[in-house]
Amino acid sequence: MSILRVVSGALEDGARRESVYGGDLLVFKKVPPMEEFCALTDALIREVFQTGDPVRAQSEFDRDEYLSRVETLQKRFRKDGAARELFLAALGHVGVELGRTFGDWLHLRVSPHGEEHAGRRTAKLGFHRDTWSSNVYAQTNWWAPIYPITAGRTIAFYGEYWDRPLENTSGGWDLEEIRAGRSGAPVVPGPTETVDTASELRPVIEPGDLLCFSGAHLHASVPNSTGVARFSVELRTVDAGDAAAGRGAPNVDGEAPRVAWDWFRHVDDGTLLPAAAGR
């Protein structure tokens, strides 16, 4: 079973990675650069939605207009260099050795209340392990809310499955085939058997906190019926040394046909992970 650990200050990077590869969920509290990051992102959200109450903005727009603004927001956020620099500063603040760290791109997720404003850009992710698609077991996920959340609008973890196999579709899932239009597979692989949710854990953290966990964890979006939207950000990282040495979380049920090393670039100079890890 996994352990939720609350951390004040930094952790030595090797110790943090070992803890994450063992299944721990780490919550770094009140990370100063994250507090700045949330303020910057809040300003962008308010500008795009032209509202003083972003979490209730869906009540001001019909579905198409809301989704259009979400698309604009996500595109602008992805290109925002200041946001990226603050997030990387937050990682450095909690002990990450950025010189050996590779990542994908910052994702800003919007999860509105209910289904009325559902769309591709606001889709909720069902039960999945990130490693079912990436096949990179040194992958670490970083997640944080922009506004206060509750147990009804967060993400959920199923610690019982940390070392318990779950039948899934990863063996037939190939992102290259999906991108080429040769596959109708979903965005992420999913389970083919019923998930036992008895071990469900729904972390509730504050804006300015940072949640760190292994991409091998079984997790899912919590269906949002709270009346307000959830805005959250996430980034996936890989330590080059661990990737080269084959260190990482256990693979209990992943069968993806490819290893997605090329999803990850050095956080400073953009070098692809395959070159750095000797792949």
N, C-alpha and C positions, 0 to 999 in steps of 0.2 A: 504494500500500500504506500501511497505517496504521502509526504509530509509538507504542510504549508508552513514555511518559515518566514518570519518577519525580520527584516534586516535594517538596522540604522547605520548609515555610513557605507563604506566600501568593503567588499570581500576580495581577498587575493584571487586573481583570475583563475588560476589552476584549481583552487579549492571550490570556486563557484561552479566551474564546468563539471568537476567531479560530482558535486551535489546534484546538478541538473541531470547529468547522465544517469544518476541513481534514481531519478524520478521525483526529486523534491521540487516543489513550487516555491519560488522565492519572491517576496514582496519587499522591494526597497522603498522605504518611507521618505516622503518629503525631500525628493531629489531636487536641489535648487534649479538646475537647468531645465528640468521637466516642468517646474512651475512657470518658468519663462516661456517654455514651449507651449503650454496650455493657453497662456495669455495671448501669444501670437496667433495660435490656431483659432482661438475664440474670435479674435478680431476679424480674421479672414472669413469665418463662417457667418458672422453678423453682416459683413459687407456683401457677401454673395446672396444671402437670403433677405437682406434689407429688413432685418427684424431685430428687436431688442430681446426676443425670447426664442433663441434658436431651437431649443428642444421641443417647442410647440409650433414650430413653423409649418408643419404639415396641415394644421388647421386653417392656414392662410392661403393655401394653394391647392389646386386640383392635382391629380396624380401626375399628369404630363408635365406641368410646370414645376412641380416639386422635383421630379426625377431629372428634369433639365438643369435645375439649379444644383442638384447633387453632382451631376456630371461636370458642370463648370467648376464646382468646388474641388472635386477630386483631381481634375486636370491641373488646376492652379496650384493646389497643394503639392502635387507630385513634382512640380518645377520650382518649388519654393526653397531656395538654397539656405535661407536663414533658418527655416524649420528643420531642415536636415542637419545643419551644423549644431543647433541646440540639442537635437536628439542624440547625436554622436557625443556631444559634451556630456549629456546625461549618462551615456554608457561609460565614458571615461571616469565620470564621478563615482560610479559604483564599482570601479575596479577593472573594467574591461581593458585589455591591452589592445588598443586600436591598431597598432602597427602590424598585428598578426590576424586582424579580423576582417572577414569578408561578409558582405550582406547583399540582400536583394534591394528592394526599394520600399520607401515608407508608404504604407497603405493607410488611408483615412477611410474608415468604414462608417456608414450611416445606417442605423437600424431603427426605422420609424415604428411607431405603435401600430399594431394590427397588420392587416393585409391590404388595406385600401391603397396604400402608396408603395406597394411592393413592385420591384423591377429588378433587372439584371444588376444594377449598381447598388441596390439595397437588399440583395438576396441574403437570406440567413443560411449559414452553413450548418448542415446536419452533422451527425456523428462522423468523425474522421480523425486519422492521424496524418499530420503533414508528411510524414515519411512514407506513407503509402504512395505519394506522388513524387516527392523529391528523391527518396531512397538515400538520403544523406543523414546518417545517424549521429553526426556531430552537430546537427542543426539545433540552434537555440532560438526560441521565439521570445520576443519582447512585446508586451501589450500594455496599453494605458488608456484610461478614459479621459476625455476632455472636460466633461461635466460630471457632477456627482451621479453615481449609479446606485442601484439596489439589486437585490437578489433576483428581481424580475427583469432586469436589463443588464446582463453581464454575460460572461461565458461560463460554461460548465465543464468540469473534468470528471472522469470516471476512472478513479485510481485502481479499482479492482482489475482493470484491463492493462495495467502497466506491464505485468508479466503473464497475462492471460491472452492467448490467441483469440482473434475474432475473425470469422470468415468474412472476406471482403472482395472487392472487385479490382484490387491493385494489379493483379496479374494480367488483366486485359486492358489496362489503362495506359495510354501513351500520349503525352502532351504533344509530341511532334505530329502524331497522326491527327489529333484534334485540331491543331493549328493549320494543318494542310487540308482540313475539311474532309478527311477520309474516315472520320469517326464521329458518331453521335454521342459519345460518352459524356457524362456530366463533368463539371468544372473540376471536381475532386472525386477520387474513388470513395466508395461508401461501403458499409457493412451489408452482408447478405443474410445475416441472422439477427434475431431480436437482441437488442442491447439491454442488459440488466442494469438498471439505473440506481440500484440500492446504494452504491458508493458515491453518488453524485455530490460534487462539491462546487459551490458557486461563490467564488471569491468576490468580495465587495471591497474595492480599494478606492482611494481618494484621488482627485486630480492632483498631479504632482508626484504620485506614487508610480512605481514601475514594477510590473509583474514579469518574471523570467521563468521559462519552463522549456522542457525538451519538446522538439517537434514530434517525438515518438508518442507523446501523450494522446490518449483518446479524449477528444473534447468536441464541443459543439456550441453554437450560438444558443442562448436562451430565448425562446419565442417571446417577443416583447408585447405585453398586454398592459403596460403600466400607464398608458396615456401620454407618455412623452418619449422622444427619440433618444437613442444612445449614439453618441459620437465617440469613436475610439480610434486609436492608431496602433499600428503593429509593424514590426520589422523582424526579419529572420537573419540570423548571423551564423557564421561557421568559423571556427578557429583553424587556421591553416595547418598548424602543427598537428592537431588532432586528426584532421582530415588525412594528412599524409601518413600518419601512424596507424590509422584505422581505429582510433579511439572514438567512443560515442555511446549512445544509449543502445540497449539490446534491441535486436530485430526479432519480434516474436511472431509476426504474421505478414510482413510486407513481401510482395512478390513483383514489384514494379520492374519492367524490362530494362529500364535505363537508370543511370545515376545522374542526377541533374546538377553536376558540378558547375556547369556554365550559367546557372541561375544566379551565381554569387560573384561579386566583384569586390576588390579591395575598397574599403570605405574611404580611403584617401585618394589613391591614384587610379582606381578603376581597373586594375589588372584582374584578369579572369582567374578564378580559383583553380581551374585545372592546371594552369602553368605554375602557380605557386605551390600546389600540392604534388607536383610531379605526376599528374594524371595524363 
